[in-house]
Amino acid sequence: MEKQIVRQSGVITNTDFVVTANQVGYESEIATYKVPQNRVLELPDKLIGLKLATKDSFSFTTGTGETQHNCTLSFPIAQDPLLPLVGGTVIVVQRSAGGSSTNVEWTNFTVTLPKTVTIKGLTQSTEYVYDIFYLFADGSVNITVVSDDGTVRTKILESSIASVNQLNQLDSRKGLRYGKINMIIPDRWQIQVRVITNASVVLYDPTADSGAKSRFARQSYIELPVDISSIFQWGAEIRDIAKQRATIY
């Protein structure tokens, strides 16, 4: 008689991962999730949510009579058709003005594709520092599952960052899907989000604001739907089964 596995649906998001800064130009991890002890994850036939942002910083002094300033971004903007350019795909944060420290989201700006942001409503002859967060188009991204002993590595998603960021992921006809449906991921195995890009990737965090994550990178996220069960329902051979399935995929 086949064993009954009790499963619970879940979603692994940014705050479940350990987020780290990527090595620019090399394949490196930006987020790692380690399956908790005595748990087993399975990959259902559901859409992955994935968007990646970067950040450029600008320091300038407005001239006499200058009340706006053009900022040229390091990378082209990648626009999700569901997100507005202003305040969605691109977010501007004022760090300082006139020598005083601030941390305010700036709303008076326009965007000109492929990579120009015009900040408006400025005061002439004043020093400004701004951070600009935006969905970008450069490099590639993959999601890799790694066994606890490191002997098995399999990619469940590979894409260009431009495609990921431009995709309407709420549309089931276009959204990202797992490439390894029904894959088993036992405890102590890792799920890694890895990138090769010249940009410094910034992921959303509701409270933190550091080099690798920020509360202003709202559209930069990972959402991995999974089915969760107890490892004790599977039996002692679960790790061998997981490795066999991973190498077949």
SULQUI-V664031 format. One record per backbone hydrogen bond with DSSP energy under -1.0 kcal/mol. CO is the residue of the C=O (numbers start at 1). NH is the residue of the N-H. Records with the same first field share a line. If there is no record, write none. Layout:
CO: NH ; NH
This chain:
8: 228
10: 226
12: 224
13: 16
14: 17
18: 32
23: 26
28: 195
30: 20
31: 193
32: 18
33: 191
35: 188
36: 39
38: 231
40: 229
41: 185
42: 227
43: 182
44: 46
49: 223
52: 136
53: 202
54: 134
56: 132
58: 130
60: 128
63: 66
67: 122
69: 119
71: 117
76: 137
80: 83
84: 89
85: 90
89: 135
90: 87
91: 133
92: 106
93: 131
94: 104
95: 102
96: 129
97: 100
100: 97
104: 94
107: 109
108: 120
110: 118
112: 116
114: 77
115: 73
116: 112
117: 71
118: 110
119: 69
126: 62
127: 98
128: 60
129: 95 ; 96
130: 58
131: 93
132: 56
133: 91
134: 54
135: 78
139: 161
140: 196
141: 159
142: 194
143: 156 ; 157
144: 192
145: 154
146: 190
147: 150
152: 147
154: 145
156: 179
157: 143
159: 141
160: 164
161: 165
162: 166
163: 167
167: 169
168: 171
171: 174 ; 175
176: 48
180: 183
183: 43
185: 41
186: 189
189: 35
190: 146
191: 33
192: 144
193: 30 ; 31
194: 142
195: 28
196: 140
197: 25
203: 214
212: 203
213: 210
214: 205
216: 218
217: 220
220: 204
221: 51
223: 49
224: 12
226: 10
227: 42
228: 8
229: 40
230: 233
231: 234
235: 238
237: 241
238: 242
239: 243
240: 244
241: 245
242: 246
243: 247
244: 248
245: 249
